Amino acid sequence: MHRALAFIALAALLASCGFQLRGQVPLPAVAARPYVDSPDRFTPLYTALERRLRAAGAVPAASASAASVVVRLHVDETGRELLSVTADNKPGEYEVFYAAEFSVTNDAAELIARTQVRLTRNYGYDESAVLAKEHEEASLRAALAGEIADLILRRLAAL
């Protein structure tokens, strides 16, 4: 009974302060038919960006000439770097990074200048759980690509 009342009170407080979950980013009309120009269409960033553009209501164009804007992914790299080693000289911690460089243009002008983004996350390494750590690393890469795609969408929404 007390939990239910506490939950209702918390919900009322959040609603009264104007809290809202962040929904989809509304794209302006100029970005309604984007084309994503990338040398590699199978990277986590390209996939995440295409998926988020469709979720925001955009209809990706089949070519740059048919697009209202062109999002160019100049750099789309990911990797990992060793951060620390254990006392017996084995990997202890890694840093996963995702680096991207993008610009947005249309027929008339450059709408967003070439912008560099680099996001990182750390994770502990345990050689007794190699498969689990590989899965964790892949999940971190996908999450970083999603964050960069969200950033690009927010920049497009500001046009």
N, C-alpha and C positions, 0 to 999 in steps of 0.2 A: 504494500500500500504506500509506504513512504517512498519507495523507489519510483513508483508511478507518478506521485506528486512531484518529486524532484525532477523527473524527466520532463513533465509538463511545464514546470517552472523554468527549466533551462531552455526549452523550446520557445516559450513565450519571451524570455529575455533576448534570445538570438533574433527572433522575429521583430521585436520592438527596436532593436538597435540598427536594423536595416541590413543585417547579414544575409547574403545570398550566395549560393554556390556559383562558381564561375561557370558559365555555360559556353556555348560555341561563340567564337569570335565572328561578329558580323563583318563580312567583306564589303568594301565599297563597289560600286558598279564598274569602276575601272579594272577591278581584279576579278570580274565574273568569269572570264575565260582565260585562265592562266596557262602558260606552257612552262614546264620545268625542264630546263636545258642542263643536262648533266652528262659527263663522259661515261658514267657507269650508272645504269638504271636499276641495279640490283643491290645498292647499298642500303643500310638501315635508314639513313637520312632521306634518301629519295623516296623510299617506301612510306616512311612516316609522313613526309610532306604531302605526297599524293593523297594519302588516306585522310589527312586533316583538311586538305583543300576540299575534297569531296564532302566531308562531314559539315563543312562551313557553307555548303551550298554552291560552291564553284563547280563548273563543268570544265575540266582540263581539256585544252585544245590538243589536236593531234599534231600540229606543227606550229612553229614560231610565227609563220605568216598569218595563221588563222587566230592567233591569240590576242587578247586585249593587253596583256602584260607578259613579259618573259622573265622568269626567275632563273638566273644563271647560278649554278653551283660551281664555282671556280675551283674550290678545294673541298674535298670530302674525305677526310682521313681519320682513322681510328687506330689505336694501339695501346700498349701498356709499357710502363716503366717500373723498374724495381725501386722501391722506396727504402726498404730495410732488409737486413739479413739477421738470422738468429745467431746465437752464440756458436753453433756448430757450422756456420757459414752456409746456411740454406736460406732460400727466399722466405721472408717473413711477412712482407706486405708489398702489394703492388698498387700502382695508380693507373687506372684506365682513363684514357683521354679521348675526346672526340673534337676534332678541329674542322671548322668549315669556313668558307669564304663565299659570300653570295652578293649578288646585285640584282636590282629589278629595273627593267627598262620597258618602254613601249615604243611605238614608232617615232614619237616626237622627241623624247628625252629620257634621261636617266632619272628614274623616280627615287631609287634608293642607291646611294653610292656603294661601292665595293666595301663590304663590312666583314671583319674577321671575328669569329667566335671560337673560343676554346673552353670546353667544360671538362672537369675532371671529377673522379670519384675514387676513393681508396677502398681496398678490401684486403683483409688478412688472408694469407695463403697457408694451407695445410696440406702437405704432401700425402697424408693418409686419406684425404678426401678430394682427390684430383678431379674426378668427374663433377662433383658438387661445385667445386671452385670454378671449373670451366663454365658450368651453367650460370653461376653467379656473375662471372665476367661477361658472358653473352647478354644476360639480363641488364647489366649496367650499361653496356654499349647501346642496347635498344632504348633504355630510358634516357640516355644522353642524347641520342638522335631525336627522340620525341621532344625533349626540351628545346633543342635547336629548331625543330620544325614549328613548335609553338611560338618561339621568338620570331621566326620569319612571318608567321601568320599575324602576330600582333603588329609587326612593322607594316605589313600589307593593309591591315585594318586602319592604320593611322593615315593612309594616303588620302 
